[in-house]
Amino acid sequence: MDRTKYTLTLIETWETQGYRQAYGELRQFYSTFLETIPVGDKRRADTGGHAMDNLLQSLNRQIAQEPARREQVREVVYFFNRLALCVNASLCSKETTAVFFNDTVQSFLEVYGPYIDNNKETLPGRGVTLVELSRELNPAGRH
């Protein structure tokens, strides 16, 4: 019961302290970025592999040029690290956390994972805790 209560407190923090807003703005940034990519390039990226890597590296370069975007990534990573520590210490309910955050964590890592990897020395927890949270919430991988 206490774990669920603390998890709900963190959900409220996500929603009211700017973390959800930062995440939403990053999603919009990515959507806007995708609109600039030629259709053929997007199709190749959808099949994965090298084309997707190139697309995300281009996104990384744009983030690197925008201090506000870098700060948003930092804020979201910070929140997810806090959430991961809560789950790992059994202070938060893993089940409630997974229901509320699994898709968000997976989507964030799919898009911003390369940026996090390239900049881990400057990010909270060096991004490692976020990757651990992803595995904890979705051990079988995203479906």
TIVEX-56839 format. One line per 8 residues: number of its first residue (from 1); their letters; for each residue x, y, z of N, C-alpha, C, O, CB. Coordinates in Angstrom, 2 decimals, decimal comma, always signed. Glycine has a CB too. Example, Ala and Ser with C-alpha at 12.3 -4.5 7.8 and 13.67 -1.06 7.14 Angstrom:
<sites>
1> AS> +13,19 -5,69 +7,80 +12,30 -4,50 +7,80 +13,20 -3,30 +7,80 +14,24 -3,32 +8,46 +11,31 -4,47 +9,05; +12,85 -2,25 +7,08 +13,67 -1,06 +7,14 +12,90 +0,03 +7,87 +13,41 +1,14 +8,04 +14,08 -0,60 +5,72
</sites>
This chain:
<sites>
1> MDRTKYTL> +0,83 -1,19 +0,00 +0,00 +0,00 +0,00 +0,87 +1,26 +0,00 +0,61 +2,20 -0,75 -0,94 +0,00 +1,21; +1,90 +1,27 +0,84 +2,80 +2,44 +0,89 +3,54 +2,62 -0,43 +3,77 +3,75 -0,87 +3,80 +2,29 +2,04; +3,93 +1,51 -1,06 +4,63 +1,61 -2,35 +3,75 +2,26 -3,40 +4,20 +3,12 -4,16 +5,09 +0,23 -2,83; +2,50 +1,85 -3,45 +1,57 +2,44 -4,42 +1,37 +3,92 -4,11 +1,34 +4,74 -5,02 +0,21 +1,70 -4,41; +1,25 +4,25 -2,84 +1,06 +5,65 -2,45 +2,26 +6,50 -2,88 +2,08 +7,60 -3,41 +0,85 +5,76 -0,92; +3,47 +6,00 -2,64 +4,66 +6,75 -3,03 +4,77 +6,86 -4,55 +5,19 +7,89 -5,08 +5,92 +6,10 -2,45; +4,39 +5,80 -5,24 +4,40 +5,84 -6,71 +3,43 +6,90 -7,21 +3,76 +7,65 -8,13 +4,03 +4,46 -7,29; +2,25 +6,97 -6,61 +1,28 +7,97 -7,02 +1,79 +9,39 -6,73 +1,48 +10,32 -7,47 -0,04 +7,74 -6,30
9> TLIETWET> +2,56 +9,53 -5,67 +3,18 +10,83 -5,37 +4,17 +11,21 -6,47 +4,22 +12,37 -6,88 +3,89 +10,79 -4,00; +4,94 +10,25 -6,95 +5,88 +10,54 -8,04 +5,13 +10,81 -9,35 +5,58 +11,63 -10,15 +6,85 +9,37 -8,23; +4,02 +10,15 -9,56 +3,21 +10,43 -10,75 +2,72 +11,87 -10,69 +2,73 +12,58 -11,70 +2,01 +9,44 -10,86; +2,29 +12,30 -9,52 +1,85 +13,69 -9,36 +3,01 +14,65 -9,61 +2,83 +15,69 -10,24 +1,26 +13,92 -7,94; +4,20 +14,31 -9,13 +5,38 +15,13 -9,38 +5,64 +15,23 -10,88 +5,91 +16,32 -11,39 +6,62 +14,54 -8,67; +5,55 +14,11 -11,59 +5,72 +14,07 -13,05 +4,76 +15,04 -13,72 +5,14 +15,79 -14,63 +5,49 +12,64 -13,58; +3,52 +15,01 -13,27 +2,48 +15,81 -13,92 +2,49 +17,28 -13,54 +2,07 +18,12 -14,34 +1,15 +15,23 -13,60; +2,96 +17,61 -12,36 +2,83 +18,99 -11,88 +4,13 +19,78 -11,77 +4,11 +21,00 -11,61 +2,17 +18,98 -10,56
17> QGYRQAYG> +5,25 +19,11 -11,85 +6,53 +19,79 -11,64 +7,33 +20,03 -12,93 +8,52 +20,34 -12,88 +7,37 +18,98 -10,69; +6,67 +19,91 -14,07 +7,30 +20,25 -15,33 +7,94 +19,10 -16,09 +8,36 +19,29 -17,23 +8,31 +21,27 -15,10; +8,04 +17,94 -15,49 +8,69 +16,82 -16,17 +7,84 +16,33 -17,34 +8,36 +16,08 -18,43 +8,94 +15,66 -15,19; +6,54 +16,19 -17,12 +5,66 +15,75 -18,20 +5,65 +16,79 -19,32 +5,61 +16,43 -20,50 +4,24 +15,51 -17,68; +5,67 +18,05 -18,96 +5,70 +19,11 -19,97 +6,98 +19,03 -20,79 +6,93 +19,13 -22,01 +5,57 +20,50 -19,30; +8,12 +18,84 -20,12 +9,39 +18,71 -20,84 +9,35 +17,52 -21,80 +9,78 +17,62 -22,94 +10,57 +18,55 -19,84; +8,82 +16,40 -21,31 +8,69 +15,22 -22,16 +7,80 +15,51 -23,37 +8,14 +15,14 -24,49 +8,13 +14,04 -21,35; +6,66 +16,15 -23,14 +5,75 +16,49 -24,22 +6,38 +17,41 -25,25 +6,17 +17,25 -26,45 +4,51 +17,14 -23,66
25> ELRQFYST> +7,15 +18,37 -24,78 +7,83 +19,27 -25,71 +8,91 +18,55 -26,50 +9,14 +18,85 -27,67 +8,45 +20,45 -24,95; +9,57 +17,59 -25,88 +10,55 +16,78 -26,61 +9,87 +15,90 -27,65 +10,39 +15,70 -28,75 +11,37 +15,90 -25,64; +8,70 +15,38 -27,32 +7,94 +14,59 -28,31 +7,56 +15,46 -29,50 +7,66 +15,03 -30,65 +6,67 +13,98 -27,67; +7,12 +16,69 -29,21 +6,75 +17,61 -30,29 +7,98 +17,98 -31,12 +7,90 +18,08 -32,34 +6,10 +18,89 -29,70; +9,10 +18,18 -30,46 +10,36 +18,49 -31,14 +10,72 +17,36 -32,11 +11,11 +17,62 -33,25 +11,51 +18,70 -30,12; +10,58 +16,12 -31,67 +10,87 +14,97 -32,52 +9,89 +14,89 -33,69 +10,29 +14,61 -34,82 +10,82 +13,67 -31,69; +8,62 +15,13 -33,42 +7,61 +15,11 -34,50 +7,92 +16,18 -35,54 +7,84 +15,92 -36,75 +6,19 +15,34 -33,92; +8,27 +17,36 -35,08 +8,62 +18,45 -36,00 +9,87 +18,09 -36,78 +9,96 +18,36 -37,98 +8,83 +19,78 -35,22
33> FLETIPVG> +10,84 +17,50 -36,11 +12,07 +17,05 -36,77 +11,73 +16,04 -37,87 +12,26 +16,14 -38,98 +13,04 +16,42 -35,74; +10,86 +15,08 -37,58 +10,49 +14,06 -38,56 +9,82 +14,66 -39,79 +9,95 +14,13 -40,89 +9,56 +13,03 -37,93; +9,11 +15,77 -39,61 +8,46 +16,43 -40,74 +9,47 +16,98 -41,74 +9,12 +17,20 -42,90 +7,56 +17,54 -40,25; +10,70 +17,20 -41,31 +11,73 +17,73 -42,20 +12,46 +16,63 -42,97 +13,25 +16,93 -43,87 +12,73 +18,53 -41,40; +12,20 +15,39 -42,64 +12,89 +14,25 -43,25 +12,11 +13,81 -44,50 +10,90 +13,62 -44,43 +13,04 +13,06 -42,24; +12,79 +13,64 -45,62 +12,11 +13,14 -46,83 +11,43 +11,78 -46,58 +11,94 +10,96 -45,81 +13,10 +13,03 -47,99; +10,31 +11,57 -47,22 +9,50 +10,36 -47,03 +10,33 +9,09 -47,23 +10,22 +8,15 -46,44 +8,31 +10,37 -47,99; +11,14 +9,05 -48,27 +11,95 +7,85 -48,53 +12,92 +7,57 -47,40 +13,12 +6,41 -47,03 +12,72 +8,02 -49,82
41> DKRRADTG> +13,51 +8,61 -46,85 +14,43 +8,43 -45,72 +13,70 +7,91 -44,49 +14,23 +7,09 -43,75 +15,14 +9,77 -45,39; +12,48 +8,40 -44,28 +11,69 +7,92 -43,13 +11,34 +6,45 -43,31 +11,37 +5,68 -42,35 +10,40 +8,76 -42,96; +11,00 +6,06 -44,52 +10,66 +4,65 -44,77 +11,86 +3,75 -44,48 +11,73 +2,70 -43,87 +10,19 +4,45 -46,22; +13,04 +4,18 -44,94 +14,25 +3,40 -44,69 +14,53 +3,33 -43,19 +14,95 +2,29 -42,68 +15,46 +4,01 -45,43; +14,31 +4,43 -42,48 +14,55 +4,45 -41,04 +13,56 +3,55 -40,30 +13,91 +2,94 -39,28 +14,44 +5,89 -40,51; +12,34 +3,45 -40,81 +11,33 +2,59 -40,19 +11,73 +1,12 -40,22 +11,29 +0,34 -39,38 +9,98 +2,78 -40,88; +12,55 +0,75 -41,17 +13,00 -0,64 -41,23 +14,17 -0,88 -40,28 +14,64 -2,01 -40,14 +13,41 -1,01 -42,66; +14,63 +0,19 -39,62 +15,68 +0,06 -38,61 +17,06 +0,16 -39,21 +17,27 +0,69 -40,30 +15,55 -1,25 -37,88
49> GHAMDNLL> +18,00 -0,36 -38,46 +19,38 -0,41 -38,92 +20,05 +0,94 -39,05 +19,79 +1,88 -38,29 +19,43 -1,10 -40,22; +20,92 +1,02 -40,03 +21,79 +2,17 -40,22 +21,01 +3,45 -40,52 +21,40 +4,53 -40,06 +22,77 +1,90 -41,35; +19,93 +3,35 -41,27 +19,14 +4,54 -41,61 +18,55 +5,18 -40,36 +18,52 +6,40 -40,24 +18,02 +4,18 -42,60; +18,07 +4,36 -39,42 +17,52 +4,90 -38,17 +18,64 +5,53 -37,34 +18,45 +6,59 -36,74 +16,81 +3,79 -37,35; +19,80 +4,88 -37,30 +20,94 +5,45 -36,58 +21,30 +6,83 -37,13 +21,54 +7,77 -36,37 +22,16 +4,51 -36,67; +21,33 +6,95 -38,45 +21,64 +8,24 -39,08 +20,60 +9,30 -38,73 +20,95 +10,44 -38,44 +21,73 +8,08 -40,60; +19,35 +8,92 -38,76 +18,28 +9,84 -38,43 +18,43 +10,34 -36,99 +18,31 +11,54 -36,73 +16,90 +9,17 -38,64; +18,68 +9,43 -36,06 +18,81 +9,82 -34,66 +20,09 +10,63 -34,40 +20,11 +11,49 -33,53 +18,80 +8,58 -33,77
57> QSLNRQIA> +21,14 +10,35 -35,15 +22,35 +11,17 -35,02 +22,10 +12,59 -35,50 +22,63 +13,55 -34,93 +23,52 +10,54 -35,81; +21,30 +12,74 -36,52 +20,92 +14,07 -36,99 +20,11 +14,79 -35,91 +20,31 +15,98 -35,67 +20,11 +13,98 -38,30; +19,21 +14,08 -35,28 +18,45 +14,65 -34,15 +19,39 +15,06 -33,03 +19,23 +16,13 -32,45 +17,40 +13,63 -33,63; +20,37 +14,22 -32,73 +21,36 +14,53 -31,69 +22,07 +15,84 -31,97 +22,29 +16,65 -31,07 +22,39 +13,40 -31,58; +22,43 +16,06 -33,23 +23,13 +17,29 -33,58 +22,24 +18,51 -33,35 +22,71 +19,56 -32,91 +23,58 +17,25 -35,05; +20,95 +18,36 -33,63 +20,03 +19,48 -33,39 +19,89 +19,75 -31,89 +19,90 +20,91 -31,47 +18,65 +19,18 -34,00; +19,76 +18,70 -31,11 +19,65 +18,88 -29,65 +20,89 +19,58 -29,12 +20,79 +20,47 -28,28 +19,45 +17,51 -28,95; +22,05 +19,17 -29,60 +23,31 +19,75 -29,13 +23,37 +21,26 -29,39 +24,08 +21,98 -28,68 +24,50 +19,06 -29,81
65> QEPARREQ> +22,66 +21,72 -30,38 +22,67 +23,15 -30,73 +21,61 +23,95 -29,99 +21,56 +25,17 -30,10 +22,46 +23,31 -32,22; +20,75 +23,28 -29,23 +19,66 +23,96 -28,55 +19,72 +23,73 -27,04 +19,31 +22,67 -26,56 +18,31 +23,49 -29,11; +20,22 +24,71 -26,29 +20,34 +24,55 -24,83 +19,02 +24,18 -24,14 +19,02 +23,41 -23,18 +20,87 +25,83 -24,22; +17,90 +24,72 -24,62 +16,61 +24,40 -24,00 +16,28 +22,92 -24,17 +15,76 +22,30 -23,25 +15,49 +25,27 -24,61; +16,58 +22,36 -25,32 +16,32 +20,92 -25,55 +17,25 +20,06 -24,69 +16,83 +19,06 -24,12 +16,50 +20,56 -27,05; +18,50 +20,46 -24,61 +19,45 +19,71 -23,76 +18,95 +19,68 -22,32 +19,03 +18,65 -21,65 +20,87 +20,34 -23,83; +18,44 +20,80 -21,85 +17,93 +20,87 -20,47 +16,68 +20,01 -20,31 +16,50 +19,39 -19,26 +17,63 +22,32 -20,09; +15,82 +19,98 -21,32 +14,64 +19,13 -21,23 +15,01 +17,65 -21,14 +14,44 +16,90 -20,35 +13,72 +19,37 -22,43
73> VREVVYFF> +15,97 +17,24 -21,96 +16,42 +15,84 -21,89 +16,98 +15,57 -20,49 +16,69 +14,54 -19,89 +17,50 +15,54 -22,99; +17,77 +16,49 -19,99 +18,36 +16,35 -18,66 +17,28 +16,20 -17,58 +17,39 +15,36 -16,69 +19,26 +17,56 -18,34; +16,24 +17,02 -17,67 +15,16 +16,97 -16,68 +14,42 +15,64 -16,72 +14,13 +15,06 -15,68 +14,17 +18,13 -16,91; +14,11 +15,16 -17,91 +13,40 +13,89 -18,04 +14,27 +12,74 -17,54 +13,79 +11,85 -16,85 +12,96 +13,65 -19,50; +15,54 +12,76 -17,89 +16,47 +11,73 -17,40 +16,52 +11,77 -15,87 +16,49 +10,72 -15,22 +17,89 +11,92 -18,00; +16,60 +12,96 -15,32 +16,65 +13,10 -13,85 +15,40 +12,48 -13,22 +15,51 +11,72 -12,26 +16,75 +14,60 -13,46; +14,23 +12,79 -13,75 +13,01 +12,23 -13,18 +13,00 +10,71 -13,28 +12,71 +10,02 -12,30 +11,77 +12,80 -13,88; +13,33 +10,18 -14,45 +13,31 +8,72 -14,62 +14,36 +8,04 -13,74 +14,13 +6,93 -13,27 +13,55 +8,36 -16,08
81> NRLALCVN> +15,48 +8,68 -13,51 +16,46 +8,12 -12,59 +15,89 +8,06 -11,18 +16,06 +7,07 -10,47 +17,76 +8,96 -12,60; +15,22 +9,11 -10,79 +14,57 +9,14 -9,47 +13,54 +8,02 -9,36 +13,47 +7,33 -8,34 +13,90 +10,51 -9,21; +12,76 +7,85 -10,40 +11,76 +6,79 -10,43 +12,43 +5,41 -10,36 +11,95 +4,52 -9,65 +10,89 +6,90 -11,70; +13,51 +5,24 -11,09 +14,23 +3,96 -11,08 +14,77 +3,64 -9,69 +14,67 +2,50 -9,23 +15,39 +3,98 -12,10; +15,33 +4,63 -9,03 +15,85 +4,41 -7,68 +14,72 +4,01 -6,73 +14,91 +3,16 -5,86 +16,56 +5,68 -7,16; +13,57 +4,61 -6,90 +12,40 +4,29 -6,08 +11,96 +2,84 -6,31 +11,69 +2,12 -5,35 +11,24 +5,25 -6,40; +11,90 +2,42 -7,56 +11,50 +1,05 -7,88 +12,55 +0,06 -7,37 +12,21 -0,95 -6,76 +11,30 +0,88 -9,40; +13,84 +0,36 -7,62 +14,91 -0,55 -7,21 +15,01 -0,71 -5,70 +15,42 -1,76 -5,22 +16,23 -0,07 -7,75
89> ASLCSKET> +14,65 +0,33 -4,96 +14,68 +0,27 -3,49 +13,38 -0,29 -2,92 +13,20 -0,34 -1,71 +14,95 +1,66 -2,91; +12,48 -0,71 -3,80 +11,16 -1,23 -3,42 +10,33 -0,22 -2,63 +9,49 -0,60 -1,81 +11,33 -2,50 -2,59; +10,57 +1,05 -2,88 +9,75 +2,09 -2,28 +8,54 +2,40 -3,15 +7,51 +2,86 -2,65 +10,57 +3,36 -2,06; +8,67 +2,13 -4,45 +7,58 +2,34 -5,40 +7,08 +0,98 -5,89 +7,82 +0,00 -5,91 +8,04 +3,22 -6,60; +5,84 +0,96 -6,27 +5,25 -0,24 -6,84 +5,72 -0,40 -8,28 +5,47 +0,47 -9,12 +3,70 -0,18 -6,76; +6,39 -1,50 -8,54 +6,85 -1,77 -9,91 +5,66 -1,89 -10,85 +5,72 -1,42 -11,98 +7,70 -3,06 -9,95; +4,58 -2,52 -10,40 +3,42 -2,73 -11,24 +2,76 -1,40 -11,62 +2,44 -1,17 -12,78 +2,41 -3,64 -10,54; +2,55 -0,53 -10,63 +1,94 +0,76 -10,90 +2,85 +1,61 -11,77 +2,38 +2,29 -12,68 +1,63 +1,50 -9,59
97> TAVFFNDT> +4,14 +1,56 -11,49 +5,11 +2,29 -12,30 +5,07 +1,81 -13,74 +5,09 +2,63 -14,67 +6,53 +2,14 -11,73; +5,02 +0,50 -13,94 +4,99 -0,06 -15,30 +3,72 +0,37 -16,04 +3,78 +0,74 -17,22 +5,08 -1,59 -15,25; +2,57 +0,33 -15,36 +1,32 +0,71 -16,01 +1,39 +2,16 -16,46 +0,97 +2,49 -17,58 +0,12 +0,50 -15,05; +1,91 +3,02 -15,60 +1,88 +4,44 -15,92 +3,04 +4,89 -16,80 +2,86 +5,78 -17,64 +1,89 +5,23 -14,65; +4,23 +4,31 -16,63 +5,42 +4,86 -17,29 +6,09 +3,97 -18,33 +6,96 +4,47 -19,05 +6,40 +5,18 -16,26; +5,74 +2,71 -18,45 +6,49 +1,84 -19,35 +6,57 +2,38 -20,78 +7,67 +2,51 -21,32 +5,85 +0,46 -19,37; +5,45 +2,71 -21,38 +5,47 +3,21 -22,76 +6,28 +4,50 -22,88 +7,00 +4,70 -23,85 +4,05 +3,43 -23,28; +6,14 +5,36 -21,89 +6,85 +6,64 -21,90 +8,36 +6,43 -21,83 +9,11 +7,04 -22,59 +6,39 +7,54 -20,73
105> VQSFLEVY> +8,79 +5,56 -20,93 +10,22 +5,28 -20,79 +10,76 +4,65 -22,07 +11,82 +5,03 -22,55 +10,48 +4,34 -19,58; +10,03 +3,67 -22,61 +10,50 +2,99 -23,83 +10,59 +3,96 -25,00 +11,58 +3,96 -25,73 +9,56 +1,82 -24,18; +9,56 +4,78 -25,19 +9,56 +5,75 -26,29 +10,70 +6,75 -26,14 +11,38 +7,09 -27,11 +8,22 +6,49 -26,36; +10,89 +7,23 -24,92 +11,95 +8,21 -24,66 +13,32 +7,61 -25,00 +14,14 +8,25 -25,65 +11,91 +8,67 -23,19; +13,55 +6,38 -24,57 +14,84 +5,74 -24,86 +15,03 +5,44 -26,34 +16,14 +5,56 -26,86 +14,97 +4,45 -24,06; +13,97 +5,06 -27,03 +14,09 +4,78 -28,46 +14,56 +6,02 -29,22 +15,41 +5,91 -30,11 +12,74 +4,30 -29,02; +14,03 +7,17 -28,87 +14,35 +8,39 -29,59 +15,60 +9,07 -29,03 +16,49 +9,46 -29,79 +13,18 +9,36 -29,54; +15,67 +9,19 -27,71 +16,75 +9,98 -27,10 +17,88 +9,13 -26,53 +18,85 +9,67 -25,99 +16,18 +10,84 -26,02
113> GPYIDNNK> +17,77 +7,80 -26,63 +18,82 +6,92 -26,14 +20,19 +7,22 -26,74 +21,18 +7,27 -26,00 +18,46 +5,49 -26,43; +20,30 +7,42 -28,07 +21,60 +7,75 -28,64 +22,17 +9,06 -28,09 +23,38 +9,18 -27,84 +21,50 +7,83 -30,16; +21,31 +10,05 -27,89 +21,78 +11,31 -27,31 +22,27 +11,08 -25,88 +23,31 +11,61 -25,48 +20,65 +12,38 -27,34; +21,52 +10,30 -25,13 +21,91 +9,99 -23,75 +23,25 +9,27 -23,73 +24,13 +9,60 -22,94 +20,82 +9,14 -23,04; +23,41 +8,27 -24,61 +24,68 +7,54 -24,68 +25,85 +8,47 -25,02 +26,93 +8,37 -24,43 +24,60 +6,42 -25,72; +25,63 +9,37 -25,97 +26,70 +10,28 -26,40 +27,04 +11,34 -25,36 +28,12 +11,93 -25,41 +26,31 +10,96 -27,68; +26,12 +11,59 -24,42 +26,31 +12,67 -23,45 +26,20 +12,19 -22,01 +25,95 +12,98 -21,11 +25,32 +13,76 -23,69; +26,38 +10,89 -21,80 +26,12 +10,32 -20,48 +26,98 +10,92 -19,36 +26,56 +10,94 -18,21 +26,34 +8,84 -20,52
121> ETLPGRGV> +28,15 +11,39 -19,70 +29,01 +11,97 -18,65 +28,43 +13,23 -18,05 +28,79 +13,60 -16,93 +30,38 +12,27 -19,22; +27,54 +13,90 -18,76 +26,98 +15,15 -18,28 +25,54 +15,01 -17,79 +24,93 +15,99 -17,36 +27,04 +16,19 -19,37; +25,00 +13,81 -17,85 +23,60 +13,60 -17,46 +23,51 +12,94 -16,08 +24,41 +12,22 -15,67 +22,87 +12,74 -18,51; +22,40 +13,21 -15,37 +22,21 +12,57 -14,06 +22,26 +11,06 -14,19 +21,61 +10,48 -15,06 +20,87 +13,01 -13,44; +23,01 +10,43 -13,32 +23,11 +8,97 -13,32 +23,78 +8,40 -14,54 +23,82 +7,18 -14,73 +21,77 +8,39 -13,19; +24,32 +9,29 -15,38 +24,99 +8,90 -16,62 +24,09 +8,06 -17,53 +24,57 +7,34 -18,41 +26,26 +8,12 -16,30; +22,77 +8,16 -17,31 +21,81 +7,45 -18,15 +21,67 +5,98 -17,83 +20,77 +5,31 -18,34 +22,20 +7,60 -19,57; +22,55 +5,45 -16,99 +22,54 +4,02 -16,69 +21,26 +3,64 -15,95 +20,66 +2,61 -16,26 +23,77 +3,63 -15,86
129> TLVELSRE> +20,85 +4,44 -14,99 +19,68 +4,13 -14,20 +18,43 +4,10 -15,06 +17,54 +3,28 -14,84 +19,51 +5,14 -13,07; +18,36 +4,98 -16,04 +17,23 +5,01 -16,96 +17,14 +3,73 -17,77 +16,06 +3,18 -17,96 +17,34 +6,22 -17,90; +18,27 +3,24 -18,25 +18,29 +1,99 -19,01 +17,87 +0,83 -18,11 +17,14 -0,07 -18,54 +19,72 +1,73 -19,61; +18,32 +0,85 -16,86 +17,92 -0,19 -15,91 +16,41 -0,14 -15,66 +15,76 -1,18 -15,57 +18,68 -0,03 -14,57; +15,86 +1,07 -15,54 +14,41 +1,21 -15,35 +13,67 +0,61 -16,55 +12,68 -0,09 -16,37 +14,03 +2,69 -15,16; +14,15 +0,89 -17,73 +13,53 +0,35 -18,93 +13,49 -1,17 -18,89 +12,46 -1,78 -19,19 +14,29 +0,82 -20,18; +14,58 -1,77 -18,51 +14,64 -3,25 -18,44 +13,75 -3,78 -17,32 +13,10 -4,82 -17,48 +16,10 -3,71 -18,20; +13,72 -3,08 -16,22 +12,90 -3,50 -15,08 +11,41 -3,46 -15,43 +10,66 -4,37 -15,06 +13,17 -2,61 -13,86
137> LNPAGRH> +10,98 -2,42 -16,12 +9,56 -2,29 -16,45 +9,15 -3,18 -17,61 +7,98 -3,55 -17,72 +9,25 -0,85 -16,79; +10,10 -3,53 -18,46 +9,77 -4,30 -19,65 +10,88 -5,32 -19,93 +11,59 -5,20 -20,93 +9,56 -3,37 -20,86; +11,01 -6,32 -19,06 +12,14 -7,25 -19,19 +12,15 -8,06 -20,48 +13,22 -8,50 -20,92 +12,13 -8,20 -18,04; +11,01 -8,26 -21,10 +10,95 -9,05 -22,33 +11,18 -8,19 -23,57 +11,19 -8,70 -24,69 +9,61 -9,76 -22,43; +11,36 -6,88 -23,38 +11,51 -5,98 -24,51 +10,16 -5,45 -24,92 +9,12 -6,03 -24,60 +12,20 -6,69 -25,68; +10,18 -4,35 -25,63 +8,95 -3,68 -26,02 +8,20 -4,49 -27,07 +8,79 -5,04 -28,00 +9,26 -2,28 -26,55; +6,89 -4,55 -26,91 +6,05 -5,27 -27,87 +5,24 -4,30 -28,68 +4,47 -4,72 -29,54 +5,13 -6,26 -27,18
</sites>
